Structures are given as structure tokens and as C-alpha cells.
Amino acid sequence: MFFLFLINISLGSVSIPIKEVFNSLTGQSASKETWEYIIINYRLPKAIAAILVGMGLSISGLLMQTLFRNPLAGPYVLGLSSGASLGVATVILGATLLPPFVATLLVSSYGIVLASSLGSFTVLLAVLAVSHRLRDTMAILIVGLMFGSLTSAIVGTLTYFSTAEQLQKFTFWSLGNLGNLSWTSISLLSICVVVGLLLSLFSIKPLNSLLLGENYARSLGLNYKRSRLIIIFATSILAGSITAFAGPIAFIGLAVPHIAKLVFQTSNHTILFWSTILFGAVIMLICDSISQLPGSDFTLPINAVTSIFGAPIVIWLLIRKRKMMG
């Protein structure tokens, strides 16, 4: 993974030799000052963001797929991404309704992060309130999907009355972006991801118990309601913080847990937890490297790359597994 990390940093509109990247990261000065500046201030934060996003979304997907016992569940199934989109849409698309000074402040990078966080947090509170009242886990899944539909409808209404410039800005955010994150943003994202991963780590035993259903888990003495709450909260921290800083990134959370299960042929979450973290980080680094379009000045949206290159891999693995079983 370290080699992929170095390759990721070396790629971009300015090609930097891997040896110079290694020298810069190990405290030795690069041959050119501009190279060192680019590495430390732009490439390194972006590579770290890719690792954090890959780990966080992958584990979120694993938690949701096990909790709901649904292979199509992903990190955004609770409506957190839709809540974040609503927050960002309100700020970007509704900026014309605000005083110029306030609009400029809110449309800044930190304003968008704050709006996204507030949107996700609002949906989280609603989901937690509902989960406290409902015993049926599937009902929570449906409620999350309904929140997603509701917020999407509001976002659609806002886009209908927006200008072309506002729509372009919102579209760029929705395509995901690992760059342009300051070291302060990386620090905040790291804290959120570490907290979410620790909560997920403590949920390994409950997750293994849930594989055979709620009743079986309860018969083993599991406090189901508390475990469900911790799993939902861990997913919310991971998916919410990542969406706030990097935008809604598709495929990773849905597909990486399946890749880990297909490779290791196990449903034991002690193995799946660490393998999902590793695969998530590696796949996100590869996708980000591809998005740089090596040898070109252009950069593809990370969302496009994760889906275009990721989906065929999962399809191929599933077909291969079927052939092996057949």
C-alpha cells in the first residue's frame, strides 16, 4: 500500500519522480523547491484523504450490510448523503436569497463543510429518534430511504430555480473531490474517521451475532437496541464527515465489503473489519491515481472513476465465484 501511496503522490499535472516523493516524505529535501511545496501542501493531503475516505466508507458499508442483512445497503442508506446534499444545496442554490456578505461566507469551502455537516446531523437525529421508537430494523431502513427521497425532492426544487453558475458549483460538489483539503480539514476528518472506526471495532462481536438474525443475537444475550444504536452512530460519523469534506463518493462503501468477502471467503467480522479497511484504502488510492489521468493535465471526477472502474471488478468477482462454486 505504501508503494501505491507514493505513486499517487507522484502523479498529477506536474509529474514528480517517486524517488523525490520518498525523499520529501522522509525529511530529505526534494531536488526542486516547487516539487516539495506541491508534495507537502497538495499531493500528501489528497493521498491521506483518499485513504481516510476509502477506510471510512468501506467500513460504513460493511456495518449497514450486516445490520440490515441486505447486500445492497451502503453507507448512505440512512439518508445521510441526501441530508448533506440538502445542506449544501440550500447554501449554494439559495445563496441569491441571502445578503451578499453572508452568501460569500457560506459558499466558502468551510461554509459548505458546515452546511453539509448540519444536513447530515439533522437526518441523523431524525433517524436516531425513529430507531428509538421502532423495534423493526427494516422499518429504519425504509425511513432512511424516505428521508432520502424527501431531501432529494427539496434539492430538485432548489435546482429548478437556480442559475447555471449555481448548478455547476453544486454539480462539482456532488461529483466528489479529494483535493483542496487543508491540513486543518485533514486533521478534523482524521479525528472523525478514527472515532467512527473505534466504534465499529467495538461492534465486531455484535455484528457476528447479527449474522443469523435479531432473535439469535438476543438469545446470545446481546443488547440489540444499544448495539444497533452504536452501529448507526458509527456509520453516521464516518459517512457524514466524509461527505462533508469530500462530497458524496459512490461505489466504495457498497462494493468493497463484497470484495473482502469474496477474497477471504468468510463472514467473520474480525477478519472482514481489517480486510475491508485495507481494501478500501487501496482501492481509493488506485481510483484517485487513475483520476489524475497520468500524462495529462486533466483530472476526472473521483465519483466517475470509482463507479466506472469499480463496478466491473465486482461483477467479474461475482461471476468468478459462481464459476468456482459451479
Buried (B, 14 or more C-beta within 10 A) or exposed (E): EEEBBBBBBBBBEBEBEEEBBBBBBEEEEBEEEEBBEBBBEBBBBBBBBBBBBBBBBBBBBBBBBBBBBBEEBBBBBBBBBBBBBBBBBBBBBBBEEBEEEEBEBBBEEEBBBBBBBBBBBBBBEBBBEBBEEEEEBEEBBEBBBEBBEBBBEBBEEBBEEBEEEBBEBBEEBBBBBBBEBEEEBBEBBBEBBBBBBEBBBEBBBBBBBBEEEBEEBEEEEBEBEEBBBBBBBBBBBBBBBBBBBBBBBBBBBBBBBBBBBBEBEEEEBEBBBBBBBBBBBBBBBBBBBBBBBEEEEEBBBBBBBBBEBBBEBBEEBEEEBEEEEE
